[in-house]
Amino acid sequence: MANEHPELCAVHPDQPFNFSQKAYLLPLGDDEFQEYVNQWLNMAKNDGTLAAAEKPWFG
């Protein structure tokens, strides 16, 4: 964007992203489904599925 709009500048060009949390909306009170989603996310983080899905977007 800075190439297209020279009036803009990057705030932290060496570290452009900061930590942020994401959330999934789940049905209130459905503890069994929440546990299933938590387990799926844990597995996806640890087996490389999540990293592979993020790679095209974040490099």
C-alpha positions in Angstrom: 0.0 0.0 0.0 2.9 2.4 0.7 4.0 2.1 -2.9 0.5 3.1 -4.1 0.0 5.8 -1.5 3.3 7.5 -0.6 1.5 9.6 2.0 1.2 6.5 4.1 3.9 5.0 6.3 4.2 1.7 8.1 4.1 2.0 11.9 6.4 -1.0 12.5 7.8 -2.1 9.2 10.1 -4.7 10.8 7.3 -6.2 12.8 4.0 -5.3 11.0 1.8 -7.7 13.0 1.0 -7.8 16.7 -0.6 -10.5 18.8 -4.3 -10.8 18.5 -6.8 -13.4 19.5 -9.5 -14.9 17.4 -12.8 -16.3 18.6 -15.4 -18.7 17.4 -19.1 -18.3 18.3 -20.5 -21.5 19.7 -24.0 -22.3 21.0 -24.2 -21.2 24.6 -24.3 -24.2 27.0 -23.2 -26.8 24.4 -20.1 -27.9 26.4 -19.7 -31.1 24.4 -19.4 -29.2 21.1 -17.1 -26.7 22.7 -14.8 -29.5 23.9 -14.9 -30.9 20.3 -13.9 -27.6 18.8 -11.2 -27.0 21.4 -9.7 -30.5 20.7 -9.9 -29.9 17.0 -8.0 -26.5 17.3 -5.4 -28.1 19.6 -4.8 -30.9 17.1 -4.7 -28.5 14.1 -2.1 -26.4 15.9 0.1 -29.4 16.8 -0.1 -31.4 13.5 0.7 -28.5 11.2 -2.8 -28.1 9.7 -3.2 -24.6 11.1 0.3 -23.5 10.0 -0.4 -24.9 6.4 -3.7 -23.0 6.2 -2.0 -19.7 7.4 1.0 -20.0 5.1 -0.7 -18.6 1.9 -2.0 -15.6 3.9 0.9 -14.8 6.2 3.9 -16.4 4.5 
